[in-house]
């Protein structure tokens, strides 16, 4: 069992050396895109949720 764990960790270390890590600028750019997209989508969903909430209240009255 210990040999399997050690083998797994060694293989993981080898694979991580092959990874092309993003530069700081790429990481900041990607993070900005994700945050802006999340904010825009939340605003979009929030707007329609509010609109349909009002519409449902008017229909129920």
C-alpha positions as CSV (number, residue, x, y, z in Angstrom):
1,X,0.0,0.0,0.0
2,X,2.8,2.4,0.9
3,X,4.5,1.7,-2.5
4,X,1.3,2.7,-4.3
5,X,1.1,6.0,-2.4
6,X,4.8,6.8,-3.1
7,X,4.4,5.9,-6.7
8,X,1.3,8.1,-7.0
9,X,3.1,11.0,-5.4
10,X,6.2,10.6,-7.7
11,X,4.0,10.4,-10.8
12,X,2.1,13.5,-9.7
13,X,5.3,15.4,-9.2
14,X,6.5,14.4,-12.6
15,X,3.2,15.5,-14.2
16,X,3.2,18.9,-12.4
17,X,6.6,19.6,-13.9
18,X,5.0,19.3,-17.4
19,X,2.4,21.9,-16.6
20,X,2.7,25.3,-18.3
21,X,1.8,27.7,-15.5
22,X,0.2,31.1,-16.4
23,X,2.1,34.3,-16.0
24,X,0.9,36.8,-13.5
25,X,-0.6,39.0,-16.2
26,X,-2.5,36.0,-17.7
27,X,-3.8,35.1,-14.3
28,X,-4.9,38.6,-13.5
29,X,-6.6,38.9,-16.9
30,X,-8.4,35.6,-16.5
31,X,-9.5,36.5,-13.0
32,X,-10.9,39.8,-14.2
33,X,-12.9,38.1,-17.0
34,X,-14.4,35.6,-14.5
35,X,-15.3,38.3,-12.0
36,X,-16.9,40.6,-14.5
37,X,-18.8,37.7,-16.1
38,X,-20.1,36.6,-12.7
39,X,-21.2,40.2,-11.8
40,X,-22.9,40.7,-15.1
41,X,-24.7,37.3,-14.9
42,X,-25.8,38.0,-11.3
43,X,-27.1,41.4,-12.3
44,X,-29.0,39.9,-15.3
45,X,-30.5,37.1,-13.2
46,X,-31.3,39.5,-10.4
47,X,-33.1,41.9,-12.7
48,X,-35.4,39.2,-14.2
49,X,-36.0,37.7,-10.7
50,X,-37.1,41.1,-9.5
51,X,-39.2,41.7,-12.6
52,X,-41.0,38.3,-12.4
53,X,-41.4,38.7,-8.6
54,X,-43.3,42.0,-9.2
55,X,-45.3,40.4,-12.0
56,X,-46.3,37.5,-9.8
57,X,-47.4,39.8,-7.0
58,X,-49.6,41.7,-9.4
59,X,-51.2,38.5,-10.8
60,X,-51.9,37.1,-7.3
61,X,-53.7,40.3,-6.2
